[in-house]
Amino acid sequence: MSTLYVDQILALNKESLPENLKNVVGFAWANWSSATIGIDNTFNVSSIVRSSEGDSRIHFIKKPTKPYVAVSNANRDSSTLSSQVNSKTSDYVQVVTFYANTGVRFDCNSINLICMGGQ
């Protein structure tokens, strides 16, 4: 077993976070299913809208004021699949899921998104 040493534990509002670390903390994240239209877990997300098969828009509560990075991944049974961030604005991130070998979009059982920076 490893030991973890910390100087302080921070609140989610990042008030005590040093200025140089504020942009490396996720300002929004989500875990959802486009197959069942179910949201499992989110932070700073007002809604997740399924636009069409394999196409979701994740809308923010507090909008980013600076550039940010968004990364997604998806899981579905044992299929060869992929996910990608198609577009991102200060209002939302668009994530698409598709079969890696054909490019055909599909709904997925578990999709994850994290957005970092933006503050």
Backbone torsions as a table, in degrees:
resi	resn	phi	psi	omega
1	MET	NA	140.1	179.4
2	SER	-94.8	157.9	176.1
3	THR	-108.7	135.1	178.8
4	LEU	-109.4	122.5	177.8
5	TYR	-106.9	132.8	177.8
6	VAL	-135.3	152.1	176.4
7	ASP	-84.4	-33.3	178.9
8	GLN	-160.9	155.9	173.8
9	ILE	-107.8	131.0	-170.7
10	LEU	-100.7	150.3	173.7
11	ALA	-75.8	159.5	179.8
12	LEU	-62.1	-22.9	-177.9
13	ASN	-77.4	-2.3	174.8
14	LYS	63.2	17.5	-177.9
15	GLU	-58.8	-38.8	-176.7
16	SER	-96.3	9.6	179.4
17	LEU	-78.8	132.4	177.3
18	PRO	-57.8	145.4	-175.6
19	GLU	-53.3	-40.4	-176.7
20	ASN	-71.3	-8.7	178.8
21	LEU	-106.1	-8.2	-175.0
22	LYS	-61.2	-30.7	-177.7
23	ASN	-86.9	-3.7	179.5
24	VAL	-103.6	7.1	178.1
25	VAL	-98.4	138.2	178.7
26	GLY	-62.4	125.7	178.1
27	PHE	-94.0	-11.6	175.9
28	ALA	-158.1	145.8	172.6
29	TRP	-153.2	161.5	-180.0
30	ALA	-156.2	150.2	170.7
31	ASN	-133.7	122.0	-176.1
32	TRP	-151.0	170.6	176.1
33	SER	-120.3	122.0	174.7
34	SER	-83.1	-15.3	178.6
35	ALA	-73.6	-40.6	-178.5
36	THR	-107.8	1.6	-177.2
37	ILE	54.5	46.1	-178.8
38	GLY	-118.1	138.1	176.9
39	ILE	-103.8	124.2	-178.4
40	ASP	-94.4	-41.9	-175.6
41	ASN	-159.2	137.5	176.8
42	THR	-147.9	161.4	170.0
43	PHE	-143.0	129.1	-179.1
44	ASN	58.7	34.6	178.7
45	VAL	-120.5	124.2	-179.9
46	SER	-86.1	-34.3	179.3
47	SER	-163.7	158.3	172.1
48	ILE	-125.7	121.2	-174.7
49	VAL	-115.0	125.6	175.1
50	ARG	-85.1	108.8	-177.9
51	SER	-77.5	-41.3	177.0
52	SER	-163.0	-179.8	-178.2
53	GLU	-58.0	126.1	179.0
54	GLY	73.7	15.1	-176.3
55	ASP	-133.3	114.4	-179.0
56	SER	-126.5	145.5	172.9
57	ARG	-116.7	127.4	-178.5
58	ILE	-108.0	114.2	-175.3
59	HIS	-96.5	140.1	-177.0
60	PHE	-89.3	150.4	169.8
61	ILE	-80.5	-62.7	176.9
62	LYS	-96.8	118.8	-174.3
63	LYS	-77.6	143.1	176.9
64	PRO	-68.3	144.8	-179.9
65	THR	-106.9	-7.5	179.2
66	LYS	-133.5	168.2	177.5
67	PRO	-56.7	150.0	-179.2
68	TYR	-143.1	162.9	177.5
69	VAL	-108.7	137.8	177.0
70	ALA	-127.0	131.1	-178.7
71	VAL	-128.6	137.2	179.5
72	SER	-129.4	158.0	168.6
73	ASN	-148.2	160.7	-176.3
74	ALA	-140.8	151.6	178.2
75	ASN	-131.7	136.0	175.2
76	ARG	-154.2	107.0	178.2
77	ASP	45.8	-129.5	179.6
78	SER	-115.4	17.7	-177.1
79	SER	-71.0	151.0	172.6
80	THR	-80.6	108.9	-173.6
81	LEU	-137.0	170.5	178.8
82	SER	-148.5	161.2	173.0
83	SER	-139.0	154.2	177.0
84	GLN	-152.6	155.1	173.2
85	VAL	-84.4	113.9	-177.4
86	ASN	-82.4	-40.6	178.2
87	SER	-153.4	158.5	177.2
88	LYS	-146.9	138.7	178.4
89	THR	-132.6	-174.9	175.6
90	SER	-77.0	-12.5	-179.8
91	ASP	-96.8	-35.7	-173.9
92	TYR	-157.2	168.4	170.3
93	VAL	-121.5	136.2	175.7
94	GLN	-103.3	124.5	178.8
95	VAL	-117.7	132.8	175.7
96	VAL	-118.0	144.6	175.7
97	THR	-119.8	139.9	-174.5
98	PHE	-156.8	160.1	174.2
99	TYR	-71.5	128.7	-175.5
100	ALA	-63.8	-33.8	-175.5
101	ASN	-84.0	-21.6	-177.5
102	THR	-119.0	-21.2	-177.3
103	GLY	81.5	0.1	-179.9
104	VAL	-72.1	129.2	-179.5
105	ARG	-75.1	148.2	179.2
106	PHE	-150.1	158.9	173.7
107	ASP	-80.8	147.8	-170.7
108	CYS	-125.1	147.2	-179.1
109	ASN	-69.7	-33.4	-177.6
110	SER	-146.6	118.6	178.2
111	ILE	-123.4	137.2	179.1
112	ASN	-122.3	143.3	178.4
113	LEU	-141.0	137.6	169.4
114	ILE	-133.6	137.9	178.0
115	CYS	-118.7	126.2	-176.9
116	MET	-122.9	148.4	-177.3
117	GLY	92.6	-143.7	172.2
118	GLY	74.4	-11.5	-176.4
119	GLN	-109.4	NA	NA
